[in-house]
Amino acid sequence: MAEKRTKADRLERQTEQLDKRVDRHPDAIEKKLSTLAPKSVEPTVLIPIERQIQQRAYELYEQRGRTDGHELDDWLQAECEIKGTQANAATA
């Protein structure tokens, strides 16, 4: 009577088969992996939210002609824009 193969047996057999393939063509396997996830030339830089708000507030200040007295308005406007953008990105 034939033995019934379990899921663990099948996974073990598949792993062994993959190991054999790697032994036969290790260079080919490495080339395939590198094409799946290309490396970025520049590292990803995460900017803290406070810095993003500061940069946007300064842009608003410059757009108004660098007139003083609207620091709080610029900051609050920038905060709404940045946090709104992040909220939209999170829901997408």
C-alpha positions in Angstrom: 0.0 0.0 0.0 1.3 3.5 -0.9 2.1 5.9 1.8 0.1 9.1 1.9 2.3 12.2 1.6 1.8 14.9 4.1 2.2 18.6 3.4 5.5 18.6 5.4 6.8 15.8 3.2 6.0 17.7 0.0 7.6 20.9 1.3 10.7 19.0 2.3 11.0 17.4 -1.1 10.5 20.8 -2.8 13.2 22.3 -0.6 15.6 19.5 -1.5 14.8 20.0 -5.2 15.5 23.7 -5.0 18.8 23.1 -3.2 19.8 20.8 -6.0 19.0 23.5 -8.5 21.1 26.1 -6.6 24.0 23.7 -6.5 23.9 23.2 -10.3 23.5 26.9 -11.3 24.3 29.2 -8.4 25.3 32.1 -10.7 22.0 31.9 -12.7 20.0 32.0 -9.5 21.8 35.0 -8.2 21.3 36.9 -11.5 17.6 36.2 -11.4 17.2 37.4 -7.8 19.1 40.7 -8.6 16.8 41.4 -11.5 13.7 41.0 -9.4 14.6 43.7 -7.0 16.8 46.3 -8.5 19.0 48.2 -6.1 18.4 51.9 -5.9 21.4 54.1 -6.5 20.3 56.6 -3.9 19.2 55.4 -0.4 15.7 56.2 0.7 15.7 59.1 3.2 12.7 59.6 5.5 12.2 63.2 6.6 10.6 63.7 10.0 7.1 65.2 9.8 8.2 68.3 11.7 10.9 69.0 9.1 8.4 68.5 6.3 6.0 71.0 7.9 8.9 73.5 8.4 9.9 73.2 4.8 6.4 73.8 3.5 5.8 76.7 5.9 8.9 78.3 4.5 7.7 77.8 1.0 4.4 79.5 1.9 6.4 82.4 3.4 8.4 82.8 0.2 5.2 82.6 -1.9 3.8 85.6 0.0 6.8 87.6 -0.8 8.6 87.0 2.6 6.4 89.3 4.5 6.7 88.9 8.3 3.8 88.4 10.8 2.2 85.2 9.3 4.5 82.5 10.9 1.6 80.8 12.7 -0.7 80.9 9.7 2.1 79.4 7.5 2.8 76.7 10.0 -0.8 75.7 10.5 -1.4 75.7 6.7 1.7 73.6 6.1 0.7 71.2 8.9 -2.8 70.7 7.4 -1.3 70.0 4.0 1.4 67.6 5.2 -0.8 65.7 7.6 -3.6 65.6 5.0 -1.2 64.2 2.4 -0.1 61.5 4.8 -3.7 60.6 5.8 -4.6 60.3 2.1 -1.5 58.1 1.4 -2.4 55.8 4.4 -5.9 55.2 3.1 -4.9 54.5 -0.4 
